[in-house]
Structure formats: C-alpha cells, structure tokens
Amino acid sequence: MSKKDPRSSCEALKARMKTVQLATLGDNAEPHCGYTPFIFDGTDLIVFISQLAVHTRDLLANRNVGVMLIDDEQDSNNLFARCRVRYQCEASVIERTDPDYEPILDRYHERQGKVVSLIRQLPDFVLFRLRPTSGVFVVGFGEAYRIEGENMDTFVHVSSA
C-alpha cells in the first residue's frame, strides 16, 4: 500500500473484498455486529439479507449503519494496523418493484455466486442500498485518510495535532 496514492490502495482493497462487516443499532440502542456479502453500485454498497437476520430488522428501523472492509489477518504485516476502510452509511430498501432490483441482483449473483439464485426467490430477503456519508481509510500506522466528497473520492490525510 502506498501513502502516495490512497485512492488506488482503497480501490484495490474494495475490489478484493466480497463481504462487509456491519454495525447496526437495535432496540434499546443495543449494538449488533456481523457481516454479509455485498457488491458496489458506484459508491454505494448493496447487501441482500434475510429478515431473520437481526441486521435486517435493525436497518428497517434505523437507517444508520457503520460498515467496514478489512484485509484478512493472514494478509496483514501488523495486526494493529490492518488495511481497512470504514464508512458511515444511510440504508434504504430497494423494493422488488424497482426497475433496478433485478439487474442489481443479477450483478450480485455474478459476484457472489450461485447461492444467490436460490435466495433471490425467498420472500424474506431484502435488498438494501447503503449510501456512504463519510469514511476513513487506514493503510497503516500514520497512514489514515478521511474520505469526503459527493462521490467519496477525496482523501484527506489525517495528522495528529
């Protein structure tokens, strides 16, 4: 990873990852963490999760969600400084009647495999769009960047003050 080009390093991380970690807020402000497969749709993350999952219930009740993509432990030189990107997002449901619903699930199937053929038929699965509102990209020690801008494509080095 290069401190000189955080955008390329972040894009490479995003291309490698097939699952995203979710942090949602449930009833009585009880936090929940977990993960799910995802795809990108521009800067937005798309997840397809069952209403049996606590995250779905949380997202239907509270649009705010934290997400993180993080390098695998075995791919990291230092477990205290794993390469990762975090976003604060607003969740919205992509309804089955939305003209983008089927094309997005087709792309989801291409990226995530044949199990999507089965679960897309199940009525309890909900397609969510997670739109980033802010982000942080960490390459390593001393290499952290705020991610800003309408297209989440401006990287501002975070320095200790």
PEUR-V755411 format. One record per backbone hydrogen bond with DSSP energy under -1.0 kcal/mol. CO is the residue of the C=O (numbers start at 1). NH is the residue of the N-H. If there is no record, write none. Layout:
<<CO	NH> <CO	NH>>
This chain:
<<5	9> <6	10> <7	11> <8	12> <9	13> <10	14> <11	15> <12	16> <13	17> <18	38> <20	36> <21	68> <22	34> <23	66> <24	32> <26	29> <27	30> <30	26> <32	24> <34	22> <36	20> <39	46> <41	44> <44	41> <45	130> <46	39> <47	128> <49	126> <50	53> <53	57> <54	58> <55	59> <56	60> <57	61> <58	62> <63	91> <65	89> <66	23> <67	87> <68	21> <69	85> <72	75> <73	76> <78	81> <83	71> <84	138> <85	69> <86	136> <87	67> <88	133> <88	134> <89	65> <90	131> <92	129> <95	98> <98	101> <100	104> <101	105> <102	106> <103	107> <104	108> <105	109> <106	110> <107	111> <108	112> <109	113> <113	116> <114	117> <115	119> <116	120> <118	121> <119	122> <122	125> <124	51> <126	49> <127	94> <128	47> <129	92> <130	45> <131	90> <134	88> <135	147> <136	86> <137	145> <138	84> <140	143> <143	139> <144	158> <145	137> <146	156> <147	135> <148	154> <149	152> <154	148> <156	146>>
